[in-house]
Amino acid sequence: MSIQSDIHLSSQDLAEHFWVQDGLHFSRPLTPLFASYMIPALTQGTQGAMAALKGPVRQFVGKVHDGYYYQAVIPLAGDPEEVLHHHHQALQPYMGQQRKHLNHIVDSVLMPLHQEIMEWAQRPLDDRSAVHALTRLQEIYHTFWEWHFRIVVPRMAAGFRFEEIYHQAFPSRNATDAYELLLGVMNKSLETDRALWLLAQEAKTEASVLRALKAPDIETALQDDPDTESFRQSLANFLEVYGWRSVNSHEFVDETWTERPHYCLTIIKGYVEQDFDFDQHWTHVVQQRDRLLNDTLAQIADASTRSQFLAAYHDALDAWPIDEDHHFYIDAMLPARARQLCLNVAKHLQAKGVLSRPDDIFFLYVDEVISQLMDSDAQNPSAVIAERRDLYQQQLKTTPAPHLGIVPTTPRDPDLLSVRVFGEGSPGLEGLIREVRGFAASRGRYKGPVRIIHGPHEFFKVQPGDVLVCRSTAPSWTGLFGIAGAVITETGGILSHAATVAREYQIPCIVGTRNATHVFHDGDMVLVDGTLGTAIIDG
C-alpha cells in the first residue's frame, strides 16, 4: 500500500469512525510530503504515548480529505472508571516534576535528533544517502510525536486537576478564573517575544535601523546600509536560537524565520511604534498573580482544602510553561529543520533533472521521492507536481467540512480536553451581522478597529491597538499580542494558544466564535468584552 492511500480518508474510514477537522492546529491544507511524515507519526505517536501513560483512549488517527487534516479518536476497551484510575496512577509520578522531565527529554532525546537532522540537511547527498535521510526522518518524526503526547498529556492533567480543586473551593466562579493564577511563568514563546522586544529597544537607539524599518523592504534596507551591521548581527544571533519556526508551524512548504526574517522584523517594527515595556509588564503580571494567590488562599477557610489547593496549584504552575515549550522544540522546530533536510534532497534531485525548483519536492509523497531516487526509469513527476500545486492553491481558498463520517447517535459527555483546547460546543451566533459570541478567554473590555489576519504574511497590517481577528493563532503569532488591543479567534477553547497568551498579556480575548472573520471587516470598530465572550460592532 502506498503512503498516499494509507493517509487519505477512504470510504471504509468514513463508515467506521467520526472524523473532525482540527482547524486549531491544521487550519490550512497539508502538502503531500508533509502529510507523509506528519500523519503516520501522529497516529503511531499517540498510540505509543497512550500505552505508556495508560491513557483513556487507544490513539488518535489522522487522515487527509480534500487536503485538510481530519482526526478520529479510537476509544480504549474496558471499564471507563477503571481505565481512568490506571491513567491517573500512571500520571502521578510526573506531578511536580514536569519541567525537569521536559528539560531532560529535550537534552537527551530531542536536541540530539535535531542535530542529526541538520547534519543530513548540510551534507552532500547521493541517491543512496538521500533515501537514508528521508527514511531516517520518518523514524525521527515518530519519536518526536510519541514524546509530544507523553509530554503534553501530563501537563493538561495537572491543569485540569487544579481547575477541579478550584471549582470545589469556589463552585460559583468561572473556570477561567483558575487559570489567572497560572500567569507570569516564562516559556519559550514569551522568551521569544522578549528577545524581539529587546531587538526593538536596540533599534530605537540606531537611526539607521529606524530608517530601514520604515522602508517597504526592510530586509534589503538593512542589508544595504553598513551602519546597521551591529543590529544585523543581533538579529542573526536571535534567529540562530529562535528562528527555527515557519510562518505556519505544521508544514514544510513555508519559509522559516531563518530563511526570511521579514516576519520577525514586522513584529520588531510594531514594538518600535508603540510604548510597550515587556519587563515592566511581566513584573506587574507576576506581582498581580502573587497578590491574587494570597487573596484566594485567604478565602479558603478549611485547612485540608487549602492544602489540597496548594498542592494542585504548584503542580499546575510547574507544568504550565510546557504547552509553549513543547511547541518550540517539537511542533515548530521539527518541521522547520526537516524542511532543510528535504530541500537538501531536492537540491540533489534538481541536479539530476528530476525537479525544476527545490520546493517541487513538497508536492510529492515521500514514497514517490524515494522512487525517483531509487528507480532510474521512474517517470518524470513534473506534470504531477504542477497539477498538485494548482490543487493546493484551490484548497487554500476552500472551507473544509467541520466533520465527516458517522455522527455519534447518542450524545456523549463533554470532554474537558476538547472543550478547553478545541472549543467544542462554542456558542457562536451564526447569522447575526453585528455580533459574535464565543468563549470568554481573557477578561476586560476594549474598543478598537478590526484587523483580519489570515496568516503571518499579513502581520504587517496589524497596527498598535488593533483588534486582531483570525481563524486561530500559533506561537509564531505571539509577538502581535504585545501590539494588539484585543484578540478574537474562530477556533479554540479557553486553553487554546490565543486564550493562554492573551491572559499573559492581559488583553481581552474571545475564542471559538466560529464566524468572526466573516461577520467583521477590516476597519470595523468593535467593542470586545472578554469577560462575557462577546464582540459587537460599535460605531
N, C-alpha and C positions, 0 to 999 in steps of 0.2 A: 504494500500500500504506500502511495506517495504521501509526502508531508502535506501536500495540498488537500487531498481527500480526507486526511486524518484530522485537520484542524478546521475544516469548514462544516457548518451545520448541515446535517443530512436529514432526509425525511424520517429516518428512524430516530435520530436525536430529537426531532420535534414531537414525535409520537410518544417519547419516553419521559421527557423532562420539561420543566418550566424554565424558560431562559429569559434573563433580564439583561438589558443593555446597560452596562456600567458607564454612564456618561460622566460620572465624577472623576474616574481615573483614566478612561479612554473616551474622551469626548470627540475624537477625530477618527477617521478610518485608519486601519493599520496597513502599512506596506507589506508586500509578501515576505520579504526577508525578515523584517522584524517579527511578524506573526509566526514565522517558522521557529524562532527562538523563544518568544515570549509565551505563547500558548502552551506548548508542551511543558515548559519549565514551571509555569504557574500551576498547571493541572497536576503534575507529578510532585511539585514542591509542596503543595497543600496536603497531598496525601502523606508525604513523609513527615511533615510538621505535625499534622493532626495525630498521626500514630505516636510520635514522640511525646506529645502533650496530652494524649488520651482525649482528644478533642471531641466536642459534641456532634461533629459532622465527620464523614469519611474524607471528603475532599470537595474542592470547587473544581468544576470542569469548565474550561474556556473553549469557545468556538468563534469562528468568524461567519457573519452573514451580511451580505451586501457591503463588505469592507469593514463593518463595525464589530466590536468585541461584545460577545454575549456570554453570560455565565449561569451555570446551573449549580445548585447545591445538592450534593449527594448525602443523604442522611446516614447516620450510623445505626445499625441494627441494635436492638436491646432496649431495656427499660430506660426511659429518658432520665428519671431521677437517679438511677444507679450510674448511668453514663456521666451525668453532671458531677456526681460525687467523686468519681475517679478522676475526672478532669480537674476539679478543684484541688484534689490531692496532688496531682502532677504539677500544678502551678505554684503550690505553696513554697517550694524551695527558691523560687525566683523573687518572691516578695522582699522588698528592701535591698535587693542586690542587682536590680535590672541594669542600671547604668554601668556598674562594674562588669556585669556579664557582657553587655554590648561592647564595651571597650576591649574586652578580651577577644571577642569574636572578630572585631574589626582588625585588631593587631595580628591575630594568629591565623585567621582564615581569609577575610575579605581583602585586606590590602596586599597580601602576597599574590592573590589571584588577580587583583588589579594590575600588579606589576607584571605578571605573566602576560596579560592581555596586551599591555603596552610594548612588551618585548616582541610579541608577534606583530604588532602594528608597525614597528620600526625596522624590522629586519627584511632584507631582500628575500622574496619568495619565488619558488618554482612551483610547478603543478603539485608535486607531492607534499611539500611543506604547506602550501595553501590549503589543501584538503585537510591536513593535520590541524591547521589553525582553526578552520571552520568547525570541525568535529570537536575539537577541544573546547571551543567556545560554547558548544551545546552542553557539554558536561559542566562547565563553569556556570552557565545560566541556571541549570538545575540546582546546583549547590547554593547559589545566591538566593534563589526563590524558596528553597526549603528553609534557609536561615531567616529569610524575610518574615515568614509566618511564625517561626519559632521565637522571633524577637517581638513582633507586634501583638501576638495573642496575649502573652502575659501582661504587656503594657495596658491593653484595653481592659483586661480583667481587673487590674489594680484600680483603674478609673471607675469602672462600674461598681466595684466593691465600695469605694469611697462614696459614690453617689448614693448607693443603697443605705449606708450608715448615715449620711447626711439627711436623707429623706426620713429615716427613722427618728432622728433627733428633731427635724423640722418638717413635719409632714405637709404643712400648708405652703411651703416655699417651692419655687420653680426649680427644676433640675439644673438649669443653667447656673443658678446661684452657687452650687457646689464648685463649679469649675473656676469661679472668680478667685478661689483660694489657691489655685494652681498656677497663677500667673507669675511672671518675673523670674523664671528659671531659664538660663541661657541655653539655646540649642543651635544647631548648625545653620538653620535658616536665618535666625536672628543674628547669629555671629556674622553671617554673610552680609546682612543688612548693615550691621555696624561698620564692617570693613568698607562698604560702599559709602556710608556716611563720612567716614574718615577721609576717603578719597575726595569727597566733595569739599571737606574742610581744607584739604590741601589745595584743591583747585581755586578756592576763594582767595588764596594768597598769591596766585600767579596770574597776572594779567593776560599772558599768552594763552593759558589754558582757558580762561574765561572767554576769550575771543573765539577760540576753537569750538567751545560748547555752543556758541551761537551760530555756528556755520551750518549750512544744510547737510554737509557730510562731515560729521565730527571726526571720524577716524582719519580721513585724508587731511583735514586741517591740522590735527595733532601731529601727524607724520611729517607734514611739510614745514612745520615750524621748529627749528632746532632749539628754541627756548623752552619747548615743552618736554625736553628729554627726561628730566627728573620725574615729572608726572607719568610719562610713558613707562618708565621703569617701575614706578609704584603700581601702575595698572597691570604690568606684566607679572609682578610678584603676586598681586591679588588673583589673577587668572590662574596661575600655577596651582594655587590652593583651592580656590572656589569656582573656577571656570569650567569644571567638568560636569556640565549640565547642558542640555539642549533647551531650545525655546519650548519644546513640547516633550516633557520628561520621558514619556513612554514611546519612543520612536528612534529609528536610525537615520531617517531621511533629513531631519532638521539639523542645521548647523549648531555647533556648540558655542558657548561664550568664548572659549579659547580661540575658535576659528573666526568669530565675528563679534567683537566686543561692543558692537553698536547697542545691544540690549542693555548691558550694564551702564554704558555711557549715558543712555537715555534716563536711567534712574538717577545717576550722579547729577545730571543736569537738573532733574526735578528737585533734588535735595539742595542744590545751589540756589535755586529760585525761591526757596521758602526758608523761613526761620524755624528749623526743627533741630533740636538738640537731642540726639539719641541717648547719650549718657545721662543727661538730666531727666529725660522721660523715664529711662529704665530705673534710676534711683527712686523716682516717685512711685513707679509701679510696685517695686519691692517693698517700700515703706507702707504703701497702701495695703498690700497683701498682708503684711505682718500685723497692721492695726486691725484689719478685718478678721484675721485668725484669733487675735486676742478677744475681740468683741464677740465672736462666735462661741469661743470656749466659755466665756463668761455667762452665756445664755444656756449652757448645758449644766443643769443642777446635779444630775446623777453622776457620781464619780465613776461608776462602771461604764456608763455610756460615754463619758468624756474620754476614758482610757481607750475604749474601742475606736472612738472617733479619731483620736490622735494617731493610733497605730495605722489605721486605714489611710489617714491623711499623709503620713510620712512615706508609706508605700507608694501612694499615687504621686506624690511630689517627686520621689526618686525616679519614677518611671516616665513622668510626663514629657521630658525632652526627647524621648526615644522616637516619637512619631516623626518629628522633623529630622532627627539624626539618622534613622534608618533610611529615610528617603534620600538623604545626601549621599550615603555610601552605596545604596542598592538601586532604588528607583531612578535616580538621576545619573549617578556616576557610572553605573554599569552600562547602560546603552550609549552614553557619551563616549566611553572608551572603546566599547565594542564597535562603534561606528568607525573609529580609526583603524581597527583591525580589518573591518570589511572593506574600507577604502583602500587599504594596502593590497588586499586580494584583488580589488577592482583595478588597481594600477597594473598588476601583473596581467589581468585579462585584457586590459586595454592595449598593453604592449603586444599581446598575441593577436589583436584584431577582433576579439570577441565582443568587446564593449566599445561604444563610440565616446562615452564620457563616464567618469568614475561613478556618479550616482545612479547609473543604469542598474547597478548591482542590486539596489534596494527593491527593484521591481521583478526580481527573480526569487523563487523559493530556494531554500538552502540546498535541497537535493538537485535542483536544476543548475545551481552554481557549481556544485561538485561534479555533475555530469559534464559541464563544459571544461572542467579541469582534467577529468579522467578519460574522457572519450574524444579522441581526435576527430571522429566522424559526427559528433553532435551537431545538430542543425543550428545555424546562427540564430540567436534569440532576438535580434533587433526588432523584428515585426511584433513579437510578443511583448517586448518591453514598451514599445510605442503604444500598443493597444492598452496595456495596463496603466501607463502614465495618464492616458486620456480618461480611463475609467476612474482612476484615483481622483482626478480633478473634478469629475462629475460627483463622486461620492462625497467630497468635501462640501458640496453645496446641498446635500440631502439631509433630512432629519430622520434618523433611524427610528424604527418602531420601538417603543419602550419595552415591550416584552413579546416573546414568541412561544409557541408550543402549548402544552397542556396547562391551562389555568387551573390552579387548585380548586376543587369543588367545594371544599369546606374551609371556612375562614380559619386561619391559623393565628395563634397568639403573636402579638407584635414581638419581633426580635430586636433586642436592645441594640445590638451592633448595627442592624440595618437602619433603625430609626435614627440613632445618634450620628452615624457616619454618613449613610447614603441618603437619609431624609425620606425614607419610605412613609407614605401617608401624608406628605406635605400638603397643607391646606391651601393650595393655590386657588385663585379666583378666576378661572378661565372665563373669558368673555367680557370682563369688565375692561373699560377703555381708559380708566384713570387711576386704577389702584391695583396693587398686587399684595398678596399676603403669603408669608412663609413662616419659617421657624425663627423665633426671636433668639438671635445668637449672641449679640453683644449689645449691652444696654446703651441708652441715650437717644436723643433726637437731634437731627441735623437737616438743614435745608440747603440744597445746592444744586448745581447743574449736572444733568446726567451725562456720563461719558461711557458709551457702549464699546467694550473691547472684546474682539473675537479671538485675539491671540497676541502673543508678545510682539508680533510685527507692528502692532498698533499702540505699544506702550507710549510712544512719543505724543500721543493725543492727550494723555492724562495730565491735567494741569492741577496745581495745588488747590485743594478744596473741592475738586470734582467728586461726584458720586459715581464710583466705579460699578458698572453693571455688566455682568458677564455670565456665561454658562457655568463656569467653575474656575477655580484658581489652583495653582500648584506652587510649591516653594520658590520656583523661579520668579513668581509674581510678588513676593513679599515686600520688595523694595517700594512697591506702589502704595503699600498700606501706610507708610510714613508721609505720603503725599496726599492721598485721598481723604475726603471728609467723612465718607461712609461707603459701605460695600453692600451690594445686592447680587446674589447668585441665583441661578435657576435650579441647581442641584445641591445635594448635600444636607446634612443634619447639623446639630449643634456641636458635634465633634469633628466636623469636616475641616479641611485646611483653612478655608476662608474664615470660618467661625473662630477657630482657635487663635489665629493670628490677629484678627480684628480685636479680640479681647486683650491681647498683649499690647496692641497699640491704642486701646481704649477709644475706638471709634465705633459708631453704631453699625450693626451688620444684621442683615436678614438673609437667610439661606433657604434653598428648596422652594423658590417661588414658582418654578416651572416655566413661567412665560414672561419674565421681566424684559428680556431683550426684544420682545415683540410688542409689549404694551408701551414701553417708553422709547423715546428717540433722543438722539444727541441734542443737548441744549435744554431739554425739558427741566423746569425747576420742580424738584420733588422734595417732599417732606418725608424723611426716613425716621421711623420710630423703631429702634432696635429692641425696645422693651416690649412692645406689643407685637412686633413682627409684621408691620405694615409699612407701605410706602405709597404715597398718593401725590399726583400732580398738583402743585400748589403755586399757581402764578404763571 
